[in-house]
Amino acid sequence: MMPVANLTEMTPSTIILNGIPGLEEAHLWISIPFCSMYLIAMLGNCSLLYLIWIEESLHKPMYYFLCMLTLNDIAMGTCVVPQALCIFWFKLKEIDFNACLTQMFFIYTLTAMESGVLMLMALDRYVAICYPLRYATILTNSVITTTGLVTFFRSAIVVIPVVFLARRLPYCHTNVVPHTYCDHMSLVKLACASIKTDTVYGLIVTLVIGGLDIFCICFSYVMILRAVLGLSSNEARSKAFGTCTAHVCTMITTYTPAFISIITPRIGDYRVIPYIQVLMANVYLLLPAILNPVIFGVKTKQIRESFLKIFIRGKAGSEIPQDRIKSNKACTEGEKTTKPGARRPVPHTLMAML
């Protein structure tokens, strides 16, 4: 067993994140889509949060879970993109080793949280469709808050050992990580000791967390399918399936790149080009944050109607002052031309109300 003093000496004080390997000369150009995707994701998710906050019709369990997903996407993008832009724009590649481990912790915690929230959203649809009369009493605000906190702590607890296992390894080869952020596998491959425990534990966590969430999602949709097929009205069936469309699309955009990103680093360095691995890892983290607001905005009728209502209200609000000025002017002119004892003309706005 290696002495503790030697392990301390072999722990680097800093890590150098080298960006996208093989494309260092194109970093400035690559930063343009990175920055654009980040800004689009932030704008879309913040707009969705604001819409749910100001519209009372959206103060329902389904949209509270959507808020969790949106906040998670904002945090995920903020953990990854600013660091990458510092590498691309300012060549700031050096990061403290403990800060690197902290970034790793938050990235993988938020990744597990994303999967957990998708599972909660599937359970929400199950309760809404299978137990519509008890929906509001089952999914109360306290239940939603508790399930959200449990999902977060579950994610954090299973990720903490990943960080400590990476922390204990001796790094005697190099401190250069060919990545834009502190990726677990990219970091532990620099160790000069066996990383079998790290690799096995990472796979177990991925399979247990992802497998459990996907099982709950599949169970929810099997029960939903049974309930919907039992409906006599085709319109009711269509409406019930319509409430699940956005969630299904979100699962596809989340789990598909996640599966590819998890598998590619483990199938051999010579089979997948390194910069493809890094680009896929970034797409996996950013794609859901970009597409989720679009998917829910287009596929969810209530969100679409609320957005149009606010847009029309804002447009009408800008036109009201001119209408009022014209009405007031007409009333004033009518008062001047009305003879004593004669009936005053009714304002146009009042006629419209009548």
Secondary structure, DSSP 8 states (H G I E B T S, - for coil): ---HHHHHHTS-SEEEE--STT-GGGHHHHHHHHHHHHHHHHHHHHHHHHHHHH-GGG-SHHHHHHHHHHHHHHHHHHHHHHHHHHHHHH---EEEHHHHHHHHHHHHHHHHHHHHHHHHHHHHHHHHHHSGGGHHHHS-HHHHHHHHHHHHHHHHHHHHHHHHHHHHS---S--EESSSS--HHHHHTT-SS--HHHHHHHHHHHHHHHHHHHHHHHHHHHHHHHHHHT-S-HHHHHHHHHHHHHHHHHHHHHHHHHHHHHHGGGS-TTTS-HHHHHHHHHHHHHHHHHHHHHHHHHH-HHHHHHHHHHHHHHHHHHHHHHHHHHHHHHHHHHHHH--TTS-----HHHHHH-
